[in-house]
Amino acid sequence: MKILVTGANGQLGNELRLILPGAFPDAQVLFTDVADLDLTDSAAVNRYVEDRDVTHIVNCAAYTAVDRAEEDKAACTAINVDAVKNLALAADSHGAKVIHLSTDYVFDGRAYRPYRESDKVNPCSHYGTTKRAGETALLALAPESIIIRTAWLYSPFGHNFVKTMLALGQTNPSLRVVYDQIGSPTYAPNLAKAIVCILRSAQWVPGIYHYADSGVTSWYDFTKAIHRLGGISGCEIRPIPSEDYPTAAVRPFFSVLDTTRIRLTYGVETPYWLDSLQDCINRLKKQ
Ligand SMILES: NC(=O)c1ccc[n+]([C@@H]2O[C@H](COP(=O)([O-])OP(=O)(O)OC[C@H]3O[C@@H](n4cnc5c(N)ncnc54)[C@H](OP(=O)(O)O)[C@@H]3O)[C@@H](O)[C@H]2O)c1
């Protein structure tokens, strides 16, 4: 087994760096980011997969700056669509299997129950549109691929809501946070374990899966929990509706994903988000 992890300097990629080599001691695991392998370079991607006899690709690379993407459309499309096509073509030519990451932003967030994989997509932002186009291109060019849609990802690595709210809580007497967007905060190590489950499994069932941690919350309640567990008491958190916090990109109001398929197919566990948040904050405190 030769596993290539792309986008390995990101949140999920860094968590995979921590667990993949131990989970597959007999495998060669190659971690790359844009400086080692720019996925928008189709020839380089093809050469890399061919020269190293890559058998599995876990694509964690993405353009994830959702608001900036509304202005920086070409760069977002290049990474979330063109780069995915390059990986798909290389994988298909050399018989490698792909696990690719996608997002709850492929939905418009108007549902009244957790989204299933078969539900109609309707992205409302350029980021969501490009992630959906990446899904479609991958399944067309490399139909054996697995796509995992996730949501509200955080970890001790990189930029994310947990780290932002901890930092803002230390320097601001009050914060206004939206209370009418609902989702499931998802701890990147749990998603990394789900990927290990799939790679370890005797069966490979292509298609789309949803992975998020269990339970739901709003950004407001999430912030309250982050500050409580982070020991921040001097910052008042005020709930506001989304209309009072305009952003460049439209965000779904309801982002809850139904994880039944990944749990039943691969025996993946979905820990409760609040327990996982505690673990993340413990790790951040040790840094
Ligand atoms: N973050 C979330 O809340 C969230 C929610 C739902 C789904 N997802 C999806 O989950 C996956 C992992 O997200 P994440 O938060 O771990 O992402 P991340 O932290 O933003 O990491 C993405 C990595 O991809 C790299 N990259 C960018 N352009 C590249 C290129 N041309 N070639 C190779 N690498 C490139 C980035 O490098 P630079 O930093 O140097 O650009 C970065 O290290 C993504 O597919 C994302 O769309 C994320």
The ligand as an ORCA input file, in Angstrom:
! r2SCAN-3c Opt
* xyz 0 1
  N     -12.591     23.679      7.274
  C     -13.885     23.379      7.315
  O     -14.665     23.869      8.158
  C     -14.446     22.373      6.343
  C     -15.811     22.111      6.360
  C     -16.331     21.189      5.458
  C     -15.499     20.552      4.557
  N     -14.169     20.838      4.548
  C     -13.321     20.150      3.567
  O     -12.438     19.295      4.278
  C     -11.179     19.214      3.585
  C     -10.043     19.529      4.540
  O     -10.252     20.840      5.046
  P      -9.170     21.543      5.976
  O      -9.907     22.480      6.863
  O      -8.235     20.527      6.551
  O      -8.397     22.413      4.867
  P      -7.184     23.438      5.096
  O      -6.780     23.439      6.528
  O      -7.563     24.708      4.438
  O      -6.022     22.721      4.279
  C      -6.016     22.660      2.878
  C      -4.587     22.486      2.435
  O      -4.573     22.382      1.008
  C      -3.418     23.102      0.564
  N      -3.487     23.491     -0.831
  C      -4.040     24.627     -1.354
  N      -3.802     24.661     -2.677
  C      -3.106     23.573     -3.004
  C      -2.555     23.073     -4.219
  N      -2.688     23.732     -5.387
  N      -1.855     21.916     -4.191
  C      -1.701     21.259     -3.034
  N      -2.200     21.666     -1.846
  C      -2.893     22.812     -1.833
  C      -3.429     24.322      1.489
  O      -2.185     24.996      1.423
  P      -2.185     26.600      1.707
  O      -2.688     26.781      3.101
  O      -0.731     26.944      1.518
  O      -3.092     27.203      0.687
  C      -3.696     23.668      2.831
  O      -2.511     23.203      3.454
  C     -11.302     20.159      2.387
  O     -11.684     19.425      1.247
  C     -12.444     21.092      2.763
  O     -13.107     21.611      1.634
  C     -13.626     21.725      5.425
*
